[in-house]
Amino acid sequence: MSDFTIFALTIIPLIFTPGPDMLFILSQAMGKGPRTGVMATSGVCLGYMVHSVLVALGISAIIMAYPVLFEIIRYIGVMYLLFLAFSLFRTALTQGNNLSLNSKVTKHPIKKGFFTALLNPKGMLIYFAILPQFIDRQGNTVLQGLTLSFIFIGLCFVVYSILSVVCARFVQGRNIQAKQQKWIDLGSGGLIMLAATWMLSN
């Protein structure tokens, strides 16, 4: 199994973890239908493209100049994944959790989505703490960084677009029930824990 495949499997549960980008996209889909949700998704992906270029160049420079700093970033990524996994487990065990979505629609979903992703701390942590784990320091680090970034962006577009359609059709005007959210959190937390364990052993 290639590093790119393992990277994709690692970040899929992170993409499903509720954050500002997902909640914004789903709110647009609920308020005005799946087309608006996909437009918001496009804006989010454009915002992540900015991160892609900056991180691919920055990580490459760090790898070449500061190998020790790169190792520190690697362990920060593992600790972040463990923190996120335990947070999801704790949330899943809390009674009465509903994921409320504000269905207020913006006039410019692409523009709003762009800035939502650009300023999203979850996205920044994925790029700066997790993506470097999958870069081979002996190869072309810039090309690898860009490839990994576009895998992440592509998966975001597919997952969020599907969620937009599902949300618009089946959960308009309703909250995700506590029982459903509990299993989503437990499943995501378990997958993220496995990813952190794999990273720590490599």
C-alpha positions as CSV (number, residue, x, y, z in Angstrom):
1,M,0.0,0.0,0.0
2,S,1.5,3.4,-1.0
3,D,2.0,6.3,1.3
4,F,-0.5,8.3,-0.8
5,T,-3.2,5.6,-0.1
6,I,-2.4,5.5,3.6
7,F,-2.6,9.3,3.7
8,A,-6.0,9.3,2.1
9,L,-7.3,6.7,4.6
10,T,-5.8,8.7,7.5
11,I,-7.5,12.0,6.6
12,I,-10.9,10.7,5.6
13,P,-12.1,10.5,9.2
14,L,-10.7,14.0,9.8
15,I,-12.7,15.3,6.9
16,F,-15.8,13.8,8.4
17,T,-15.1,15.5,11.8
18,P,-17.4,18.5,12.2
19,G,-15.6,21.8,11.8
20,P,-16.2,25.3,10.5
21,D,-15.9,24.3,6.9
22,M,-18.3,21.3,7.1
23,L,-20.9,23.2,9.2
24,F,-20.8,26.1,6.7
25,I,-21.3,23.9,3.7
26,L,-24.2,21.9,5.3
27,S,-25.9,25.1,6.4
28,Q,-25.8,26.4,2.8
29,A,-27.1,23.0,1.5
30,M,-30.0,23.0,4.0
31,G,-30.9,26.6,3.3
32,K,-30.9,26.7,-0.5
33,G,-30.3,23.1,-1.7
34,P,-27.4,20.9,-2.8
35,R,-26.2,23.3,-5.6
36,T,-25.4,26.0,-3.1
37,G,-23.8,23.4,-0.9
38,V,-21.5,22.4,-3.8
39,M,-20.7,26.0,-4.5
40,A,-19.7,26.5,-0.9
41,T,-17.6,23.3,-1.2
42,S,-15.8,24.8,-4.2
43,G,-15.0,27.9,-2.2
44,V,-13.6,25.8,0.7
45,C,-11.4,23.8,-1.7
46,L,-10.1,27.0,-3.3
47,G,-9.1,28.2,0.2
48,Y,-7.2,24.9,0.9
49,M,-5.3,25.4,-2.4
50,V,-3.7,28.5,-0.9
51,H,-2.6,26.3,2.1
52,S,-1.3,23.7,-0.4
53,V,1.2,26.0,-2.1
54,L,2.4,27.6,1.1
55,V,2.9,24.3,2.9
56,A,4.5,22.5,0.0
57,L,7.1,25.2,-0.2
58,G,7.5,25.7,3.5
59,I,7.7,22.0,4.5
60,S,10.3,21.5,1.8
61,A,12.4,24.3,3.2
62,I,12.1,22.9,6.7
63,I,13.0,19.4,5.6
64,M,16.1,20.6,3.8
65,A,17.3,23.0,6.5
66,Y,16.1,21.8,9.8
67,P,15.7,17.9,10.1
68,V,15.2,18.1,13.9
69,L,12.4,20.6,13.5
70,F,10.8,18.3,11.0
71,E,10.8,15.5,13.6
72,I,9.2,17.8,16.1
73,I,6.4,18.6,13.6
74,R,5.9,14.9,13.1
75,Y,5.4,14.3,16.8
76,I,3.1,17.3,17.1
77,G,1.0,15.7,14.4
78,V,0.7,12.5,16.3
79,M,-0.2,14.3,19.5
80,Y,-2.9,16.3,17.6
81,L,-4.5,13.2,16.3
82,L,-4.5,11.6,19.7
83,F,-6.1,14.7,21.2
84,L,-8.7,14.8,18.5
85,A,-9.5,11.1,19.0
86,F,-10.0,11.5,22.7
87,S,-12.1,14.6,22.2
88,L,-14.4,12.6,19.9
89,F,-14.6,9.8,22.4
90,R,-15.5,12.2,25.2
91,T,-18.1,13.9,23.1
92,A,-19.7,10.6,22.1
93,L,-20.0,9.7,25.8
94,T,-21.7,12.9,26.7
95,Q,-25.5,12.7,26.9
96,G,-27.7,14.9,24.7
97,N,-25.4,16.0,22.0
98,N,-27.1,17.3,18.9
99,L,-25.2,18.9,16.0
100,S,-27.2,22.1,15.2
101,L,-26.9,23.6,11.8
102,N,-27.7,27.2,11.2
103,S,-29.5,27.3,7.8
104,K,-28.7,31.0,7.1
105,V,-27.7,31.3,3.5
106,T,-25.0,33.7,2.3
107,K,-25.2,35.6,-1.0
108,H,-21.7,34.6,-1.9
109,P,-21.1,30.9,-0.9
110,I,-17.9,30.5,-2.9
111,K,-16.3,33.6,-1.4
112,K,-17.5,32.8,2.1
113,G,-16.3,29.2,1.7
114,F,-12.9,30.4,0.6
115,F,-12.3,32.5,3.7
116,T,-13.8,29.8,5.9
117,A,-11.2,27.3,4.8
118,L,-8.4,29.8,4.7
119,L,-8.9,30.7,8.3
120,N,-9.9,27.2,9.5
121,P,-7.5,25.9,12.2
122,K,-8.4,22.3,11.5
123,G,-7.3,22.6,8.0
124,M,-4.1,24.4,9.0
125,L,-3.3,21.6,11.5
126,I,-3.9,18.9,8.8
127,Y,-1.4,20.7,6.5
128,F,1.3,21.6,9.0
129,A,1.2,18.6,11.4
130,I,-0.1,15.6,9.5
131,L,0.8,16.0,5.8
132,P,4.6,16.1,6.6
133,Q,4.4,12.6,8.0
134,F,3.9,11.2,4.5
135,I,6.8,13.1,2.8
136,D,9.9,11.1,1.9
137,R,12.8,13.4,2.7
138,Q,14.9,11.7,0.0
139,G,12.5,12.5,-2.8
140,N,11.1,15.7,-4.4
141,T,9.5,17.2,-1.3
142,V,7.7,20.0,-3.1
143,L,6.0,17.6,-5.6
144,Q,5.1,15.2,-2.8
145,G,3.6,18.1,-0.7
146,L,1.5,19.3,-3.6
147,T,0.3,15.8,-4.4
148,L,-0.7,15.1,-0.9
149,S,-2.4,18.5,-0.7
150,F,-4.5,17.8,-3.8
151,I,-5.5,14.4,-2.5
152,F,-6.8,16.1,0.6
153,I,-8.6,18.8,-1.5
154,G,-10.1,16.2,-3.8
155,L,-11.4,14.1,-1.0
156,C,-12.9,17.2,0.7
157,F,-14.7,18.1,-2.6
158,V,-16.1,14.6,-3.0
159,V,-17.1,14.1,0.7
160,Y,-18.6,17.6,1.2
161,S,-20.5,17.5,-2.1
162,I,-22.1,14.1,-1.2
163,L,-22.9,15.5,2.3
164,S,-24.5,18.5,0.7
165,V,-26.9,16.4,-1.4
166,V,-27.7,14.1,1.5
167,C,-28.2,16.9,3.9
168,A,-30.4,18.9,1.5
169,R,-32.7,15.9,0.8
170,F,-33.0,14.2,4.1
171,V,-32.3,16.5,7.0
172,Q,-33.6,19.9,6.0
173,G,-34.9,21.8,9.0
174,R,-33.7,19.0,11.5
175,N,-30.8,18.4,13.7
176,I,-28.6,15.3,13.5
177,Q,-29.9,13.1,16.4
178,A,-27.7,12.5,19.4
179,K,-27.6,8.7,18.9
180,Q,-26.5,9.1,15.3
181,Q,-23.8,11.7,16.1
182,K,-22.5,9.4,18.9
183,W,-21.7,6.6,16.5
184,I,-20.2,9.0,14.0
185,D,-17.9,10.4,16.8
186,L,-17.0,6.9,18.0
187,G,-16.2,5.7,14.5
188,S,-14.1,8.7,13.6
189,G,-12.3,8.7,16.9
190,G,-11.4,5.0,16.5
191,L,-10.0,5.6,12.9
192,I,-8.0,8.6,14.0
193,M,-6.6,6.6,16.9
194,L,-5.4,3.9,14.5
195,A,-3.9,6.6,12.2
196,A,-2.0,8.1,15.2
197,T,-0.7,4.7,16.2
198,W,0.5,3.9,12.7
199,M,2.3,7.3,12.5
200,L,4.0,6.7,15.9
201,S,5.4,3.3,14.8
202,N,6.9,4.7,11.6
